[in-house]
Amino acid sequence: MKPFLLLATRAQDDVADEEYETICRFSGLQEAMLHRVRLEAGPMPPIDLERYSGVIIGGSPFNSSDPPELKSEVQRRAESEMRELLDEVVARDFPFLGACYGVGTLGTHQGAVVDRTYGEEIGVVEVSLTEEGRQDPLLRDFPPVFHGFVGHKEGTRTLAPAAVLLATGTGCPVQMFRIKQNLYATQFHPELDATALVHRIEAYKEHGYFPAGAAEEVKERICRGPSVTEPEKILAAFVDRYAR
């Protein structure tokens, strides 16, 4: 079997490593079968898609909708590299799963409007499958309504013309979409469990996702909230479908 490729952009080593660990665990991949490229650490190396079964993009502190002058040099470079890779990925309809930041990268690449209209506070939301979502191969075994972890400063205001809406939510109407047959992006986090989210709240407590000093309150809300068990299954379904 060919490995999968993870494109990551989280600067904190502990957060980046935990994201890698949860994606391996939820997808069922051994570490040797999930190659990671940390784009915040340096330029993207040449990517030969023939070496891989599929591409996964993890979450990110980057916001696609920020004005260019507010983006760091690292973010501008990483986004330029991802746009170039997406040119090939989309043209080939190559298996792609963008978790969180994938909405901004794949969505804007395909003409979606991503801005702060539907930003979501950190927490648990109800996610509802559309009719197309209930028929999609990655989601056929899902209940029609489930819970997912969110926490974003931006979301999709206008879906890309070529996109198929697979899931909607209580705060942001675009929670998951598909381009062509094999390109997916989720607003909710399939790579998180409650423990990892609590760690991420601590890591990003100064990044403006919630009021200063509210980190402990947000953590308690997550721990008291509904159980979140379904989203992680998307990673396993993606690997099962596209491993080759």
N, C-alpha and C positions, 0 to 999 in steps of 0.2 A: 504494500500500500504506500502511496505517496503521502508525505506529510502535509499538514495544513500550515498556512502562514498567518501569524498574528502581527498586525501593525499596531504598536502601542505608542502612547504619547505622554505617559505620566512620569513626571520628573522624580518623585519620591521613590526611592528604591523599594521600601517596604510595601507601598501601595501598588507599585508596578508588579512586584513579585507575587503579592496576594492575588491580583487580577489574573496573572498567568496561572497560578495554582488553581483558582476556582474554575477557569475556563477548561483546564485539563480535567479537573474532577467532574464537572458537569457534562463535558463532552465525551468522557471516557477515553480521551487520548493520553497516551504516555508522553513524557516530556520529549522524547526523541521524535515524536510525530507532530509536535507543534513548535515550529521554528518561530522565534520572536525577533522582530526588528523594532528597536526603540528609537522612534524618529526624533524624539526630543534630545537624544544623546548625540546624534550625528546624521549626516545625509543618508538617504535611502540608497542602499546598494542596488546594483542592477538586479531586477526581479525577472526570472524566467518562469512564467506561469506553467510551463510544461513540467516543472519539477514538483508542482503542488496539486493537491486535490481541491483546494479552495482557499479563499482569503477571508480572514476575520479581522475586523477593526474593533478594538476595545473602546471603553469610555475615555473621556478626556476632560481636562480643565479648560481646554480651548472652546471658544464660542465662534461658530462659523459666521454668525451675523454681526459680530463686532466690526466697526469700521476699520479699514486697513491700517490707518494711522495709529490705532489703539492695539493692534496685534504686534506681538514681539517678532523679532527677526526669525526666531526659531519657528514660531507658528506659521508665518508667511512661507518659509521654506518648506515646512512639512506639508502644508496645504497644496503648494504648487506640485510637490512630488506625488501626492495622492491624486490630484487631478490628472496628472499625466498617466499614472497607473490605471485610474478609472477609465480613461479613454479606451485602453485595451480591454479591461475587464468587461465594460459595457458592450463594446463592439463584439466580443466573443461570447457574451452572456455567460461569463465564467463564474462558477459558484462563489458567492460573496455574502457575508453576513456582517452587517455593521450594527454593533450594539451601542446605543446612545449616540456617540459621535458619528456613527454611520448615517444617522438621519441628516445631519448637517453636511457631511461629505457627499454621500450618494444623492441626497435630495437636491442640494444646490447644483451639483454637477448636471442633474437632469431637469433643472428649471423650476424647482420648488421655491416657494418663498418661506424662508426660515428666519424668524425674528423673535422678539420677546413678548409677542402677544399672548402666547400660551406657555409661558414659563411655569414651572411647577415647583412648589416647595417640597423639600425632602419628606418622603412619606410613602404610604401605600395607597394605591388607587385601584378601582375596579376597571378591568380591561374587558371589553366586549368584542367578540369576533363578528365580523361582517359575514354575509352569505359567502362571499369569495374566500374569506378566511377559514370558514368551516370546511371548505372544499380543498384548501391548500395542503400539499403533502407534508409540510412541516407542522401543521396544526390540526390534522384530522383527528387526533386522539385527545385534543384539548376540550374541556368543557366550554360552553358558549360564553361564560363569564368567569373570570378568575382575577386574582390579585397580583399586582406587580409593584416593584420598587421604582420610584421615580425621584427626581431631584435635579432640575434643569433650569437654567436661566433663559433658555430659548426652546422653541418648538416649531412645528410646521404649521404655518398659517394657510398656505395654499399648496395643495398636493401637486407634484410634478405631473405634467400632462400624460406621460406614459405610465404613471404609477397606478397600481391596483391597491386600494385600501383594504387591508386585511383585519385590522383591529382599531377600535376607537376607545376613548377613555373619558373619565369624568371631568378631567381638567383640560387635557389636550386632546383635540378630536382626532389627531393622527398618532396612533400608538405603534402601528406596524404597517409597512407597505412592501410591495414587490414590484420590481422593474423586470420586464421580460418574464422569463420563466425561472431564473436562478439567482436573482439579485435581491437581497432582503435587507431591510433596516428596521430596527426597533427603537422607539422612544424610551420604553421601560428597559430595565436592566436585567437581561437574562444571565449575566455573569456575576450576580450578587446574591449572597444570602444575608440574613440579618446580622451575623457576626461581621462579615466583610463590610457591610454598610455602616455599622457603628464605627469600625476602624476608619472608614473613609470620612465620616463626619468629623472625627477628631483631626484627621490630616488636613481637611479643607475648611476648618472652622474660621479661618481668617479670609476666606475667598469670597465672601458676600452671598453665600447660598441661604443664610439665615442671619438674624440680628446678632450682633456681637454679644457674646456671653450666653447665648442660648444653646450651646452645643449639648449640654447635659439634658436639657429639656427635650431636644430633638431626639437624642438617643433613647430616652425613656419612652417617647411616643412610638418609636420603631419597635422597641421590645414589647410594648403593650398592644401593638396593632395586630391585625389579622395575619394568619400564617400565609407565607408566600412560598409556594411549592412548584407552580406550573412553569414559570418563565425559563428556568434553567433547563427544562426538557427540550427547548428549542435548539440548544447547542448540540445535544445528543442526536436530535432528529436531523440536524444539518450534516453532522459527520456521518451518520448512518446512510443518508441519501447520497452523499457526494464522495465518500471514500472510494478511491480507485487505485 
